[in-house]
Amino acid sequence: MVEKRGAALWLTHLGLIVGLFFIFFPIWLAFVASTISQPEIVRPPMPLLPGDRFLENYSKALVSGINAPVARMLFNSAVMALGIAFGKIAISLLSAFAIVYFRFPGRQLFFWLIFLTLMLPVEVRIVPTYEVAAQFGMLNSYSGLIFPLIASATATFLFRQFFLTVPDELAEAARVDGARPMRFFWDILLPMSRTNIAALFVILFIYGWNQYLWPLLITTDPSMNTIVMGIKQMFPSGDDTADWPVIMATSLLAMLPPILVVIGMQRLFIRGLVESEK
């Protein structure tokens, strides 16, 4: 490994600091805007230091909000994101396990049919998906938010590729010891897939958290709004005045769960992306 010394080291750190400033400064402005009053925001120049209305603005956002309490929308988004992440991982693990370790007619055909669904994202099949969800009575429900988005061809492909790298001797040894297929799956394959699961969980959680189009169609009750929908609905229409402190507070609150997930699973996430088996 080549170690940078002297001017190169200082230039590298300077570049990182400048890049961090450009990334962090807009977030800092949003935080400052969430702690001051509406007149202070619209009257230039805007303050660069936090104000004294932190508790007032954040409590107003969490408890009352503008169209719905932000706490409720955060809960809805968390349920949706966790449901999508866990559901996609569970289905993909079992699908990949069946495709790799079971011999049945059309095994490869089924895999490629699953893989071809990558060309059919939610936006392409949104009308028939909505019709099916409505016929099953899943409008304005958590099941409607989660189940239509729960399958993942990408995760199935990644787990299949990982399972193909597992030595066949492990499956043979488990079979000799009398372990049935699901025992082999739970005791051997699942622990070995821990880093892959962690990496996919982070990606899929953020994917579910950032969903906007599907929740917008499937929910009409304000109590079922997700946080991404809530932020969009907070912006005024016509001559209405935006409550910018509450909007900025809501935006920062919406950032916290994905950030916490990434930080909490950072080590496993990085290992899952860079392991040689992948």
Residue pairs with C-beta under 8 A, 6 or more apart in sequence:
4 12
27 252
27 255
28 48
29 46
29 48
30 248
30 251
30 252
31 50
31 248
31 252
32 46
32 47
32 48
32 49
32 50
32 51
33 41
33 46
33 244
33 245
33 248
34 54
34 57
34 58
34 245
34 246
34 248
34 249
34 251
34 252
35 50
35 51
35 52
35 53
35 54
35 57
35 245
36 47
36 50
36 51
36 53
36 245
37 51
37 53
37 245
38 241
38 243
38 244
38 245
40 46
40 47
40 51
41 244
41 245
42 244
53 245
57 245
57 246
57 249
58 249
58 253
60 246
60 249
61 70
61 246
61 249
61 250
61 253
62 69
62 70
62 71
62 253
63 69
63 71
65 73
65 230
65 234
65 246
65 250
66 230
66 233
66 234
66 243
66 246
66 247
67 222
67 225
67 230
67 233
67 234
68 222
68 223
68 225
68 230
70 227
70 230
70 249
70 250
70 253
72 223
72 225
73 225
73 226
73 227
73 229
73 230
74 227
74 253
74 254
74 257
76 142
76 145
76 224
76 225
76 226
76 227
77 209
77 226
77 227
77 228
77 254
77 257
78 209
78 257
79 142
79 145
79 146
80 142
80 145
80 146
80 208
80 209
80 211
80 215
80 226
81 205
81 206
81 207
81 208
81 209
81 257
82 205
82 208
83 142
83 145
83 146
83 150
83 208
84 146
84 149
84 150
84 204
84 205
84 207
84 208
84 211
85 200
85 201
85 204
85 205
85 207
85 208
86 201
87 146
87 147
87 150
88 150
88 151
88 152
88 155
88 200
88 204
89 155
89 197
89 200
89 201
89 204
91 150
91 151
91 152
91 156
92 152
92 155
92 156
92 158
92 159
92 200
93 159
93 185
93 190
93 193
93 197
95 114
95 156
95 159
96 156
96 157
96 159
96 160
96 162
96 163
97 159
97 163
97 185
97 189
99 107
99 110
99 111
99 156
99 160
100 160
100 163
100 164
101 163
101 171
101 181
101 184
102 181
111 156
111 160
114 153
114 156
114 157
115 153
115 156
115 157
116 153
117 151
117 153
118 153
118 154
122 129
122 148
122 149
122 213
122 214
123 213
126 213
126 214
126 217
129 148
130 217
130 218
132 148
133 139
133 144
133 147
133 148
133 218
138 144
138 147
138 148
138 218
139 218
139 219
139 220
140 218
140 219
140 220
140 221
140 224
141 224
144 218
144 219
145 211
145 214
145 215
145 218
145 219
145 224
145 226
148 214
148 218
149 208
149 211
149 214
152 204
155 200
155 204
158 196
158 200
158 278
159 193
159 196
161 278
162 193
162 196
162 277
162 278
163 189
165 277
166 189
166 192
170 184
170 188
171 184
174 183
174 184
174 187
174 188
175 184
179 187
194 268
195 268
195 271
195 272
195 275
196 272
196 275
196 278
197 272
198 265
198 268
198 269
198 271
198 272
199 268
199 269
199 271
199 272
199 273
200 272
201 261
201 265
202 261
202 262
202 265
202 269
205 258
205 261
206 258
206 261
206 262
209 227
209 228
209 257
209 258
210 228
211 226
211 228
212 226
212 228
212 229
212 232
215 224
215 225
215 226
215 228
215 229
216 229
219 225
219 226
219 229
225 233
227 250
227 253
227 254
228 254
230 250
231 247
231 250
231 251
231 254
234 242
234 243
234 246
234 247
234 250
235 242
235 247
236 242
262 269
272 278
